[in-house]
Amino acid sequence: MQRSYFLLPRIVSNYGCKVRSPWLSQHRAGTASVAAATKQDLSEELTDIKNAGTFKHERVIVSKQGAKIDVEGSSQKILNFCANNYLGLSSHPAVIEAGIKALQTHGAGLSSVRFICGTMDIHKELEEKLAKFHGKEDAILYISCFDANAGLFEVLLSQDDAVLSDELNHASIIDGIRLCKAKRYRYKHMDMKELESQLQDASSCRRRLIATDGVFSMDGNVTPLGDICDLAEKYKAMVFIDECHATGFFGETGRGTEEYFNLDNKVDIINSTLGKAVGGAAGGYTAGPRELVTLLRQRSRPYLFSNSLPPPVVACASKALDLIMEHPDLPHLVLSNTQRFRNKMTEAGFALTGDPEHPICPVMLGDAKLASEFADQMLERGIYVIGFSYPVVPKGKARIRVQISAAHTEADIDRAVDAFVSIGRQLKVIN
Ligand SMILES: *Cc1c(COP(=O)(O)O)cnc(C)c1O
């Protein structure tokens, strides 16, 4: 034990100093030049990204997340219109209090994965609550929804099966599908004709799974879930939806896309996040049939080989979910704010896409430079929004994506619209 500590400095001291062994000298020189060459390559790649105008600068927030935030380098309060904080629960006093309490009673974390010694009473309680919330038999927690998506498909599907996936599905669904051996079909965005012909093609497979985002985050459009469920019934397929941009606030009581279309429990499997509307800390889950959830606990790699969700995070999500269930008016608040924004913007002459009832409101501008300049000017007026352009969205379809929250007041919404109108006139987007 002790000896290995002594060895360490000696090896390190060879690096870049007097070298005793000729082999070592060659080896070091080799690694050094590979490292230098790689550094050079990476730096060129970064320059390319900057030249393409797609380099992402991260603004630094120095307050809690909320409708009004403090941003480094700005002395005024900024109105935030680009968070996934749809219900304003990320820094709700009751959520914060629940997190602090759990930190005191259950500690910072488990230093373990779930199956060794990382399962607590509060994990089980939250899983039960999530299953009940979605009307499913059981639920399993992950560190993130990215992990839930990475861990699902490999467990459920083998080479005898087929997965049919919308081409615009979230990156984590695409990655999760890459990890499984099922036959892969990618249908054109929300194209039910193509989905149907692929289902016919996959008719000899043992299982067919249709996989789609419930709501697509770039366009704010909602998948035609009723049609998907009809096709699933006709061709004996299962339906999986990712509800990250729906859980907690979309549909009459916030149950998501299934509820929005009144499809009582037609969806087999739901993955979603606790890192957006449901408290906004972190965490993801799968809700579905009991046997699937039990099998995931046995086989799902991100679950088996990654740490348990920290107790304060569990408690924050659990409290947020309580608030959502106790206040069924919250989704209505998001909806009325959304309608106020959409109506005023459309009246002013802006082109908005997406579902009229969804709080993701893409303001279409077309040109990438225009979108980025528009967003910069909005920030100067104290409104934080982000311009999206190629390659995140198709060329010529640059936009500013506005996200409405229940935490915004009507005055906040109006201030944002006023800024859009005056900058829009100045930049000749509207008359
Ligand atoms: C945000 C998001 C995820 C990832 O969720 P995390 O919990 O942050 O990992 C997955 N799918 C969709 C559709 C998302 O919008």
The ligand as an SDF file (V2000), in Angstrom:
LIG
                    3D

 15 15  0  0  0  0  0  0  0  0999 V2000
  -35.2150   17.3840  -21.2460 C   0  0  0  0  0  0  0  0  0  0  0  0
  -35.5480   16.1710  -21.9660 C   0  0  0  0  0  0  0  0  0  0  0  0
  -34.9460   14.9370  -21.6570 C   0  0  0  0  0  0  0  0  0  0  0  0
  -33.8420   14.8250  -20.6440 C   0  0  0  0  0  0  0  0  0  0  0  0
  -34.3350   14.9720  -19.3510 O   0  0  0  0  0  0  0  0  0  0  0  0
  -33.2940   15.0580  -18.1430 P   0  0  0  0  0  0  0  0  0  0  0  0
  -34.0620   14.6090  -16.9580 O   0  0  0  0  0  0  0  0  0  0  0  0
  -32.8300   16.4740  -18.0800 O   0  0  0  0  0  0  0  0  0  0  0  0
  -32.1780   14.1220  -18.4650 O   0  0  0  0  0  0  0  0  0  0  0  0
  -35.3800   13.8100  -22.3240 C   0  0  0  0  0  0  0  0  0  0  0  0
  -36.3510   13.8820  -23.2690 N   0  0  0  0  0  0  0  0  0  0  0  0
  -36.9240   15.0520  -23.6120 C   0  0  0  0  0  0  0  0  0  0  0  0
  -37.9940   15.0760  -24.6520 C   0  0  0  0  0  0  0  0  0  0  0  0
  -36.5370   16.2290  -22.9890 C   0  0  0  0  0  0  0  0  0  0  0  0
  -37.1000   17.3860  -23.3380 O   0  0  0  0  0  0  0  0  0  0  0  0
  1  2  1  0
  2  3  1  0
  2 14  2  0
  3  4  1  0
  3 10  2  0
  4  5  1  0
  5  6  1  0
  6  7  2  0
  6  8  1  0
  6  9  1  0
 10 11  1  0
 11 12  2  0
 12 13  1  0
 12 14  1  0
 14 15  1  0
M  END
$$$$
